[in-house]
Amino acid sequence: MFPRLLLLLCLLPVASIGATEAPATRTIVLVRHGYYLPDAKADPKLGPHLAPIGVAQAHLAGARLAALPERFDALYVSPVQRARDTAAVIAGDFPGRHFEVVDDLAECTPPTRRTEVTADEKPADLAACARQFDRLFADYFKPAHGHAQAELMVCHGNVIRNMVVRALGVDSKAWLEMSVGNASITRILVEADGRFKVISVGDVGHIPPSLRTGATGDAERSLAIPALP
């Protein structure tokens, strides 16, 4: 009797480990930073802070994210200032949670079919950006283990568009053929078997038309009071 009981006790951890390691779905929600204005005085590496309209957009994105059915298992943010500002505003809707800085979420320009856009880019910089996005996709865009997970990433337009074309399995140089607005929400599902489902790209349903910026066709807008006619 005793040897049989001992055998069962020895097998329990193995069964538990096997259950924990079972592949599961991973939902990745990517939010582009809010609107910002160029600032010559800003740190050249971190860039400028959000403009007031960008802060308003971030508040609207935070409210939308907090209302989603998923509970985010992890919150990530680019090291660039405009993304950090956006995450700081969104954090108000997730009290007690912490954003982890991921360097590979930083904005950069990868190779594109639109060579006129990258004419002034150094080939070495384009290649370095491609390697950065290779790492990001390999490290985070894969099935979860043990149970379904959801993760939030606050980052940049180039990052988001490049992750979308990779998830779709199309030419990675096609990323510039889409446009995502400021504080927009993109959702990508990674199935347990490794397949991808792009649920939404550049969703700005939470932002009123008068506050939308950053996507093709959007006008430049401001929260400044206009002159009285």
Salt bridges, closest charged atoms under 4 A:
GLU70 OE2 - ARG187 NH2 2.65
ASP85 OD2 - HIS49 ND1 2.83
ASP104 OD1 - ARG135 NH2 2.87
GLU116 OE2 - ARG114 NE 2.79
ASP134 OD1 - ARG166 NH1 2.82
GLU151 OE2 - ARG26 NH1 2.42
ASP171 OD2 - ARG113 NH1 3.74
GLU191 OE2 - LYS197 NZ 3.39
ASP193 OD2 - ARG195 NE 2.81
ASP203 OD2 - ARG64 NH2 2.61
